[in-house]
Amino acid sequence: MSGPDGMIREIDNPEGIPEEIGERLRNLRLLEALLFASADPLDEETLGRRLGRGADLRALLEELRVHYAARGVNLIRTGAGWSFRTAVDLAPLLRQEEEVSKKLSRAAIETLAIIAYHQPVTRAEIEAIRGVATSKGTLDILMENGWIRPGRRRETPGRPLTWISTDHFLDHFGLETLRDLPGVEDLRAAGLLDSRPVLLGIGGAGLEDAEPSENADESDT
Protein backbone atom coordinates (compact mmCIF):
# COMPACT_ATOMS: atom_id res chain seq x y z
CA MET A 1 0.00 0.00 0.00
CA SER A 2 1.20 3.48 -0.75
CA GLY A 3 1.18 6.16 1.97
CA PRO A 4 0.65 9.89 1.51
CA ASP A 5 4.35 10.40 0.80
CA GLY A 6 4.28 7.85 -1.99
CA MET A 7 6.32 5.32 -0.02
CA ILE A 8 5.63 1.70 -0.90
CA ARG A 9 5.01 -0.22 2.30
CA GLU A 10 5.76 -3.87 2.78
CA ILE A 11 2.74 -6.01 3.56
CA ASP A 12 3.42 -8.81 6.00
CA ASN A 13 -0.05 -10.24 5.72
CA PRO A 14 -1.68 -9.59 2.34
CA GLU A 15 -4.79 -11.51 3.24
CA GLY A 16 -7.87 -9.34 3.19
CA ILE A 17 -6.31 -6.80 0.83
CA PRO A 18 -8.61 -5.98 -2.11
CA GLU A 19 -7.54 -7.85 -5.22
CA GLU A 20 -6.90 -4.73 -7.27
CA ILE A 21 -4.59 -3.28 -4.59
CA GLY A 22 -2.71 -6.57 -4.21
CA GLU A 23 -2.19 -6.74 -7.98
CA ARG A 24 -0.91 -3.19 -8.05
CA LEU A 25 1.56 -3.87 -5.22
CA ARG A 26 2.77 -6.98 -6.98
CA ASN A 27 3.35 -4.99 -10.17
CA LEU A 28 5.18 -2.25 -8.28
CA ARG A 29 7.49 -4.75 -6.62
CA LEU A 30 8.09 -6.60 -9.87
CA LEU A 31 8.80 -3.34 -11.71
CA GLU A 32 11.19 -2.24 -8.98
CA ALA A 33 13.02 -5.58 -9.07
CA LEU A 34 13.32 -5.53 -12.86
CA LEU A 35 14.83 -2.07 -12.87
CA PHE A 36 17.25 -2.82 -10.03
CA ALA A 37 18.40 -6.07 -11.61
CA SER A 38 19.07 -4.63 -15.05
CA ALA A 39 22.50 -3.18 -15.81
CA ASP A 40 21.03 -1.25 -18.74
CA PRO A 41 17.95 0.99 -19.06
CA LEU A 42 14.75 -0.91 -19.86
CA ASP A 43 12.24 0.48 -22.33
CA GLU A 44 8.52 0.56 -21.60
CA GLU A 45 7.79 -2.15 -24.14
CA THR A 46 10.06 -4.59 -22.32
CA LEU A 47 8.67 -3.64 -18.92
CA GLY A 48 5.10 -3.90 -20.18
CA ARG A 49 5.68 -7.45 -21.44
CA ARG A 50 7.00 -8.55 -18.04
CA LEU A 51 4.15 -6.95 -16.09
CA GLY A 52 1.48 -8.34 -18.36
CA ARG A 53 -1.73 -6.89 -19.76
CA GLY A 54 -3.83 -4.63 -17.64
CA ALA A 55 -0.93 -3.03 -15.76
CA ASP A 56 -0.88 0.76 -15.86
CA LEU A 57 2.83 0.99 -16.56
CA ARG A 58 3.01 4.79 -16.80
CA ALA A 59 1.27 5.21 -13.42
CA LEU A 60 3.50 2.60 -11.80
CA LEU A 61 6.67 4.21 -13.14
CA GLU A 62 5.55 7.61 -11.91
CA GLU A 63 4.83 6.23 -8.44
CA LEU A 64 8.27 4.66 -8.28
CA ARG A 65 9.85 7.86 -9.57
CA VAL A 66 8.18 9.94 -6.84
CA HIS A 67 9.04 7.34 -4.20
CA TYR A 68 12.77 7.46 -5.04
CA ALA A 69 13.00 11.19 -5.78
CA ALA A 70 14.42 12.07 -2.35
CA ARG A 71 16.52 8.94 -1.93
CA GLY A 72 20.11 8.01 -2.70
CA VAL A 73 19.08 6.49 -6.02
CA ASN A 74 16.58 8.01 -8.42
CA LEU A 75 14.44 6.47 -11.10
CA ILE A 76 15.13 8.39 -14.28
CA ARG A 77 14.30 8.12 -17.93
CA THR A 78 17.27 8.00 -20.28
CA GLY A 79 16.22 8.09 -23.91
CA ALA A 80 13.62 5.38 -24.37
CA GLY A 81 14.57 3.49 -21.22
CA TRP A 82 14.12 3.70 -17.46
CA SER A 83 16.83 2.99 -14.92
CA PHE A 84 17.95 3.65 -11.35
CA ARG A 85 20.86 6.04 -11.06
CA THR A 86 22.77 7.60 -8.18
CA ALA A 87 21.26 10.91 -7.07
CA VAL A 88 23.10 13.73 -8.83
CA ASP A 89 23.86 15.63 -5.61
CA LEU A 90 25.61 12.58 -4.13
CA ALA A 91 27.90 11.92 -7.09
CA PRO A 92 30.83 14.03 -5.75
CA LEU A 93 30.67 12.18 -2.41
CA LEU A 94 30.84 8.78 -4.10
CA ARG A 95 33.72 9.64 -6.40
CA GLN A 96 36.89 7.89 -5.30
CA GLU A 97 40.30 8.72 -6.64
CA GLU A 98 42.82 5.95 -6.86
CA GLU A 99 46.47 5.99 -7.75
CA VAL A 100 47.12 3.86 -10.78
CA SER A 101 50.51 2.24 -10.79
CA LYS A 102 52.37 2.52 -14.06
CA LYS A 103 55.27 0.34 -14.99
CA LEU A 104 58.49 2.31 -15.31
CA SER A 105 60.37 2.18 -18.56
CA ARG A 106 63.80 0.59 -18.63
CA ALA A 107 65.31 4.03 -19.15
CA ALA A 108 63.60 5.30 -15.97
CA ILE A 109 64.70 2.26 -13.95
CA GLU A 110 68.29 2.63 -15.12
CA THR A 111 68.31 6.36 -14.43
CA LEU A 112 66.89 5.86 -10.94
CA ALA A 113 69.45 3.18 -10.17
CA ILE A 114 72.33 5.37 -11.36
CA ILE A 115 71.14 8.30 -9.24
CA ALA A 116 70.65 6.05 -6.20
CA TYR A 117 74.12 4.52 -6.41
CA HIS A 118 76.18 7.43 -7.75
CA GLN A 119 74.49 10.53 -6.32
CA PRO A 120 75.03 13.38 -6.51
CA VAL A 121 75.20 12.89 -10.25
CA THR A 122 74.63 15.22 -13.19
CA ARG A 123 72.59 14.45 -16.26
CA ALA A 124 75.75 14.26 -18.35
CA GLU A 125 77.21 11.71 -15.93
CA ILE A 126 74.00 9.66 -16.11
CA GLU A 127 74.23 9.66 -19.89
CA ALA A 128 77.89 8.68 -19.76
CA ILE A 129 77.08 5.65 -17.59
CA ARG A 130 74.04 4.62 -19.63
CA GLY A 131 75.75 5.28 -22.95
CA VAL A 132 72.65 7.01 -24.35
CA ALA A 133 70.98 10.38 -23.99
CA THR A 134 68.54 10.82 -21.10
CA SER A 135 65.35 12.62 -21.96
CA LYS A 136 63.94 15.27 -19.66
CA GLY A 137 60.74 13.26 -19.52
CA THR A 138 62.54 10.41 -17.75
CA LEU A 139 63.72 12.70 -14.97
CA ASP A 140 60.27 14.30 -14.79
CA ILE A 141 58.63 10.91 -14.22
CA LEU A 142 61.02 10.12 -11.38
CA MET A 143 60.40 13.54 -9.82
CA GLU A 144 56.62 13.11 -10.12
CA ASN A 145 56.94 9.87 -8.18
CA GLY A 146 58.87 11.78 -5.52
CA TRP A 147 61.94 9.56 -5.81
CA ILE A 148 64.52 12.14 -6.93
CA ARG A 149 65.07 15.85 -6.55
CA PRO A 150 67.63 18.44 -7.67
CA GLY A 151 70.78 18.65 -5.56
CA ARG A 152 73.56 21.20 -5.51
CA ARG A 153 75.08 22.56 -8.68
CA ARG A 154 78.61 21.47 -9.45
CA GLU A 155 81.27 24.15 -9.15
CA THR A 156 82.44 23.41 -12.68
CA PRO A 157 81.99 25.28 -15.98
CA GLY A 158 78.29 25.63 -16.67
CA ARG A 159 77.48 24.73 -13.04
CA PRO A 160 75.46 21.64 -14.01
CA LEU A 161 72.65 20.55 -11.74
CA THR A 162 73.06 17.30 -9.82
CA TRP A 163 70.36 14.81 -8.89
CA ILE A 164 69.88 12.93 -5.63
CA SER A 165 67.33 10.51 -4.21
CA THR A 166 64.73 11.46 -1.61
CA ASP A 167 63.45 10.08 1.67
CA HIS A 168 60.33 9.01 -0.22
CA PHE A 169 62.55 6.83 -2.40
CA LEU A 170 63.89 5.09 0.71
CA ASP A 171 60.39 4.68 2.13
CA HIS A 172 58.93 3.33 -1.11
CA PHE A 173 61.63 0.69 -1.48
CA GLY A 174 61.76 -0.18 2.22
CA LEU A 175 65.27 1.15 2.86
CA GLU A 176 66.44 2.77 6.07
CA THR A 177 69.46 4.48 4.51
CA LEU A 178 71.25 4.44 1.19
CA ARG A 179 73.72 1.96 2.67
CA ASP A 180 70.89 -0.58 2.60
CA LEU A 181 70.86 -0.55 -1.21
CA PRO A 182 71.63 -4.04 -2.53
CA GLY A 183 75.15 -4.71 -3.78
CA VAL A 184 76.20 -6.07 -7.15
CA GLU A 185 75.99 -9.71 -6.03
CA ASP A 186 72.50 -9.18 -4.60
CA LEU A 187 71.32 -7.58 -7.83
CA ARG A 188 72.83 -10.37 -9.91
CA ALA A 189 71.24 -13.04 -7.71
CA ALA A 190 67.85 -11.37 -8.07
CA GLY A 191 68.23 -11.30 -11.86
CA LEU A 192 68.29 -7.51 -11.93
CA LEU A 193 71.80 -7.16 -13.28
CA ASP A 194 72.73 -8.06 -16.83
CA SER A 195 75.96 -7.89 -18.75
CA ARG A 196 75.24 -4.61 -20.47
CA PRO A 197 77.73 -1.80 -19.73
CA VAL A 198 74.98 0.44 -18.42
CA LEU A 199 74.58 -1.65 -15.28
CA LEU A 200 78.20 -2.60 -14.72
CA GLY A 201 78.81 0.68 -12.95
CA ILE A 202 76.13 0.00 -10.35
CA GLY A 203 77.23 -1.37 -7.04
CA GLY A 204 79.17 -0.33 -4.01
CA ALA A 205 81.12 2.31 -5.90
CA GLY A 206 80.02 5.74 -4.90
CA LEU A 207 78.13 4.68 -1.77
CA GLU A 208 80.81 6.16 0.44
CA ASP A 209 79.86 9.58 -0.89
CA ALA A 210 76.16 8.87 -1.28
CA GLU A 211 75.15 9.04 2.37
CA PRO A 212 76.02 12.71 2.94
CA SER A 213 74.37 13.70 -0.34
CA GLU A 214 71.05 12.29 0.82
CA ASN A 215 70.31 15.50 2.62
CA ALA A 216 72.11 17.84 0.27
CA ASP A 217 70.69 21.30 -0.02
CA GLU A 218 68.24 21.92 -2.85
CA SER A 219 69.04 24.68 -5.29
CA ASP A 220 67.00 26.56 -7.80
CA THR A 221 66.79 24.98 -11.20
N, C-alpha and C positions, 0 to 999 in steps of 0.2 A: 504494500500500500504506500502511496506517496503522501507525505505530509505537506503542510503549507509552504515549506521552503523547498519543495521539490525533491527532498531526499527519499531515496528508495529504501524502505525498511524491510528487514528480513522478517519472514513469517515463520515462527517455530511450529505453529499448528494451523495449517491452511484449511482444516476442516471447517465448514460453515461459511467460508468466504464465497460470495456470489461467483458463479462460473465465469462471468465476463471479466471480473477483477482478477481472478486467478489466472486466466489466460493472458491478460495484459502483463501481469507480473512475470509470468513465465517468459513471455516475449522480450520483456525488458532485460531479464537476466541472461537470456540467450544472446540477445543483441550485444550486451555488455561483454559477455565472454568471447564472442566472435571477434569483436574489435580489439580486445586485449590480446587475444592469441595470435592475431595476424601481424606479421612484420611489415606488411605493406597496407596502404589504404584500401578499403573495400568499397566498391561502388554500390549504389542502391539496388541495382538489379541482382547482384550477388547476395546481398543481405536479404532482399525480399524473397528469394528462392529458399533460403534457409529458414526464414520465419514462417513461410507458408502463406496461403491465401487468407484473406480476411484481416491480416495484421496491418494496422495503420502505421506504416514504417516512418513516415515523415513526423507524426506526432511522437512516436517512441524516440526517434533521434533527437528531437527538440527537448524532450524531457531529460534525456541523458545529458545533452549539452548544458542545460540549465543546472542540472545536478552537479556537474563537474566544473562549472564555471569558476568557482572560488577555491578549487582544490589544487593540489600540486600537479595534476595532469588535467588537461582540457581535451574535450572532444571537439575536433575541428574538421572542417571540410577542406580538402586540398584537391583542387581540380574536380574530378568526378567522384572522388572517393572520400570516405570518412575514416578518421584514425585518432587515436589518443596520442597527444604530444605533451612534453613537459611545458608547464606554464611559462610564458615568455619572461615574466619578471624573476623567475628562479634560475634561468639559464646561466647568468654570471656566477651564481653560487655553486652550481654543479660543475662548472668548468674546472678541470684539473690539468695543470701543466706538468709534464714529465720531461726529464732529461733523456734524450735519446743518444745512446752511446754510438759513436761512429768509429769504425776501425781506422787507425792511423795508417798513413801510407808508409812505405818502406823508407822514403826520404825523411819523413817526420821522425820515425823511430831512430834512424841513424843519427839525425841531427840532435835529438834529445839525448841519446847515449853519449855523443861526443861532448856536448855541453856538460853533462853530469860528470863525466870522467876527467875532462880537461879544463874545466872552468877555472878562472875566467878566460873565455875564448872569443876571438873576434869572428866575424862572418868569413873573412878571408882564410882564417886558420881552419874553420869548419870545412870550407871548400877544399883546402889543401889536403885535409885528412880523407875526405870523401872522394876526392878526385873529380868532382863535378860541381857545377854551380848550384848554389842554394837559393831557391826563390824566396822572395819576401813572404809569400803566402805560407810557406812552411813554418817560418818563425812566428807568423801571426797566429797560426793554428795552435802552436805550443803555448803562446801567450794567452790565448783565449781560454785554454784549459787551465791556466794558472800555474803551469809547470816551470816556466822560465820568465826572467825579467832582465831588463838592461842592467849592466853593472857599470863600473867606472870606465872612463875612456882611457885608452893607452896613451902614455906620454911619448908618442912617436909621431912622425909626420902624418898629418891628416887626422890625428887623434881618433882612431877608429873606436867604435863602441864595442864593449865586450858583453857577453851574455853569461848569466849564471842561473842555477836552478833555484827554486823557491822552497819554502817550508811546506807548501801545498804539494809539491812534488814528492817530498819525503813522506808526507801523510798518505798520499794516494797509493804509493808503492810499499807502504808499511815499513819504512826505514826510520831509524832513530836519528842517525847522522849519515853524512856522505861516506863515512868509513864503513858503513854497512852495505855499500854497493857490492854486488858479487864480483869476484875476481875472474880472470880469464878462464881458469879451469872450471869454475862454476858455470860460466856462460857456455863453455864448450860441452859440458856434461848435460846441460839443459837443452842443447841443440840450438842455442841462440847465437852461436859464433860460427861463421863459415870461413872459408879460406880466402875470401876476397880482401884486398888490401884495405878497404874502407874500415873493416872491423879489427884489423891487426893492431891498430894503435890503441884499442880500448883495453883497459886493464888497470893494474895498479899504478901505472905511470901517471903522474900528475895528481894523485890523491893527496900527496904530502902538502900540496899547495891549495887543494880544493877546499879543505875545511875552513880556513880563514875567509875564503871568498864567499862562503855561504851567506854571510851577513854583510857583504860589501855594500857600500853606499850606492844608492841609485843616483843616476845623473840624468839630466835632460837629454832627450833624444834630439 
